[in-house]
Every structure is written in structure tokens, then in C-alpha cells.
Amino acid sequence: MKWVKAITFDFWGTLVDIDTSGTAAMSHVLQKLSITDQDPLALYLAWDYATVRRYRSDVWRPYVQWSALGLADTLQPLGVELSESEWADLADVFVTIMTSQAAPHPESQEVIEFLKQKLPLMPITNMDEHYFSLNPFRSQFDQWLTAEEAGAFKPSALIFNKAISKIGSNPGEILHASLAQFADLEGAMPVGMKVAWINRGQEKLGAFTPKPLYEFPTLLGLKGLFE
């Protein structure tokens, strides 16, 4: 593995469990809106899909703004009607809970402590700077890149090229680890980065998604490459 000079990571989902904290955030929202007959996990996943569709539809603006639109897309069919400022306030509460409470996956601490003794590490995240700063696991890293700093969301080449420049290695010498097919596999490889797919959900590779260099069920597979 001498060719690897740096490792970059997707943060949410790959390193920390965003689904559990996102479900807790949706539970809080439903309680706040006095909605008692809905599944928080199902609505969280619906919100996630809606928000991704939203932020891929236009140029960059803060993630929390797209999250507010995603909440409206998800909750208006349930009869929730709020003003623009109320959706914004609700999104702030939702994203705050989701990001601050996302705990590391069981092996993340061990793997990151091991790898940072060997190589420069850097998360690349679509999250806004403020909300990313709320997560305690960010302290494991000396550097990171947010979509806010890059002015673009993954899978845009803009954010991946910014990451390549920031970490200071040639793209073919960077191994990017992520569970997200559309955002990371389809974003990192076209700019020349190599990819380790952390396929936690045992998904099938998409018909038009390029095949990653490695595929592992957890980050322990990534650690094994360097032991």
C-alpha cells in the first residue's frame, strides 16, 4: 500500500451512525408538531431522499436550507403547514440533533486512531461548518473539508478537487473511503481518486456506478490494508 499517501473519508454514515441520530431528530420534530401516528425512521429516510434531491437540483447553498425544503417536502403531505421562517427554525433543530448526536460506528475509533499514525486523514462532508463542528468525533481529525468551504456538494468534482488540493497529494495517491455510491463513488473516481467502498448495508453496486478498488463491510477492512 505504499502508493497511498493520504486517506479521505465520507463522515456521515461511514464514520458515524447518522441514521440513528437522524431518527431521533425526526422523533423530536414529530413530537414538536404533535404527530403521533408516523414512523420516525421512515420519515427520516424520506426526508433524506428529499433533501438530496433538493441539493442536487441547483448550485450550493447551506445544507440546512436544503434540509428545510426537505422537511417541507416530507411533512406537508401530512398536513403540516408552516411559514418559511418556521421551516427554517425546525430544520435548525432537526440538523442540530442529527449531527450532534451521531455516534461513531463501533470500529471507527480504533480504525482512525490506527490510520492516523500512518497517513494524513481528512473527512469530506456535505454538511455546513457549524453543524459539522457539533459532532464530537470531528476532533479526531486535524483537517477536513466541508461543502460550505468548497462551495459545492458531493458528488461535484469541485469539492473533490478542492479536497485533493487541500490534502496535497496527487489524486491517484489518495484513497477515499465511503458508503455512499452516488455522492462518493461517483464523485471521487472520475477525478482520479481511488475508492474503498464501506458497504455497511450490503447493497448491490448501481448499474452505472463505477466499481471501487476495494469493498469492505466495515472500516476494519480498510485497517487490514495497512496492518
N, C-alpha and C positions, 0 to 999 in steps of 0.2 A: 504493500500500500504506500510505497514511497512517493507515488505520483500525487497523492492527496496532500495539499498544502494548507487547506482550511476546510471547515465544515460549516455549512449554514443549515438552519432549521426553520420549518414552519413551527409556530409556537402553539397556537390554539388547536387542541386535538391531538397533535403529535407529541408535544411535551406535557401538556396539562389537559385535564379532563373537562373540556368546555361543555359537554352535553349535560353532565350532572349539574353544574352551576347554572347553565342556561335554563334547565328545567326548574331549578329553584327560583330563578329570576322570573320566569313566566308564572310560577305559582304565586309569587308576590304580586305581580300585576293583576292576575285574576282575582286575588283576594281584595286588592285595592278597588277593583271595578265591581265587586260583589257578584262575580261569575262563579258558580259552584258546580256546573254540570259539564265541564270540559276537562279533557285530559291535558295536563300541563306539558308533558313530553311531546305529544302530538302537535300541540300549538307551538311549542318551541321549535320543532323541526319545520313546521310550516312557515314560521317567522324567518328562520334561517334561509330557506329556499327563496322566500320573497325578497329578503334583503340582498342576497347575492344577485338575483335578477335585477334588482334596482341599481346596485352599484356598478354592474356591468353594462348598464344602459347609457352611461354618459361619462363625462370627464370627472376627475376626482373632486370630491368634497368630503368633509369629515364623515367618518364612518357612522357616528351617532346620528347624523342627519338622515342617512340612508336607513338606519335602524328604525327611526321614527316612521318613515314611509312604510317599512316592512311591517311594523306593528299595526299601522292603519290597514294595510292590505289584509292582514291576518284577522284583525278583530272587528273591522267594520261589518263583515258578513254576519257577525254575531249580534249586530245591533248597537255596537259601541260607536258613538258619535262624539268627537272631541274637537276643540279648536286646534289650530296649528301649534300654538304655544303649549297647549296641554299634551299633545302628542310628543312634542319635544321634551317636556318635563318627564313624561312617562318613559321615554327612551333613555333619558339620562339615568333614571333609577334602574331601569332594566339592565343597561350595559354596565353600570357600576357593580351591581350584584354579580352579573355573569362573569365579569373579568376579575374582580377582587377575590371571589370565592373559588375560582378554578384551581383545583389542587393538582400537583404533579401526578402523573401516572406512576404506579408502584416502582418501576425501574428507572424513572427519569433521573432522580438524584444520583444514583450510583453511576449511571452511564455518563452523565455530564461531568461529574467530578473526575471520572477516569479520563474522558476525552480531552478535557481542558488542560491536563498535564502534558498532552502530546501536540495539540494543534490549536490554532485560533478558532474560536467558535462564535457564531453570530446568528441570532434569530432574525427572520424577515417576516414582518407581520402586517396584515391589512388594518390593524387596529390603530386608533388615534393615540398620540403620545400620552395624553392624560390618562386614558383608561388602561393603556398598557402598563403605565407606572404603578397602577394599583395592585398588580399581581406580585406576590412575594417572590415567585420563582424567577422573576426577571433579574433579581440580584445575583443570580448565578453567572451572569454574563457581563463582560466588560464593554461590549459594544452590541448594538442592534440597529436595525433599520425598520422604520415604520412607513406605512403608505403616506402618512402625513408629511414626513421628511422627503419622500421620493416624489410626491405629487401624483401618485398612481397606485392602483390596486393590482395585486397579483390576479391574473397571470400576465399582466402587461410586461413587455420587455423593458419598459422604463424602470420599473422597480428592481428587476433582476440585474440590469446593467449598472444601476446605482449601487447595488449590493456588491457586485464584482469590483467596482471602483473603490468602494469603502473598505473592503476587506483586503484589497491589494494583492490579489493573486490572479493568474490567468484563469479564464472560465473553465478550461479543461482540467485545472488543478483543484477545483472546488467540488466537493461532494455535498449535495443538498438533500436533506432528509425530511420527508413529509408523508402524511397520509392522504393528502388531498390531490386527487387526479387532475381536476380541471384547473385549479389555481397554481399548483406547483409542478407536477409532472409536465403539464402542457405549457408551463411558463419557463421553467428552468432549462429544459433540454434544448429548445430552439435557440437559446443564446450561448450554448456550448457547455453548460454545467452538466456534471454527471449527477444521477439521482439514485438515492436509496429510498424505495417506497416502503413506508412503515404501514403495512396493510392490516391495521388492527381489526377491521371488520370483515376480513377475508372476502373482499369484493372481487368481482371479475374486472379485468382491465377493459376500459372502454374501447369500442370498435375503432376509434380514431385517435386514441391516446398512445403516444409512443411508449415502447417498452423500456422500463427503467433498467439501470445497470444491475441493481440488486433489489430484492424483495424480501422483507422480513415481517413476522407478525408483531414484533415489539422492537424497542430500541436495543434490546440485548443483542440482536443480530448485528447491529451496527458496531457495538462494542467488540463483538467477536472478530471483526475485521482487523482490529488493531491490537489484539492481545498476542 
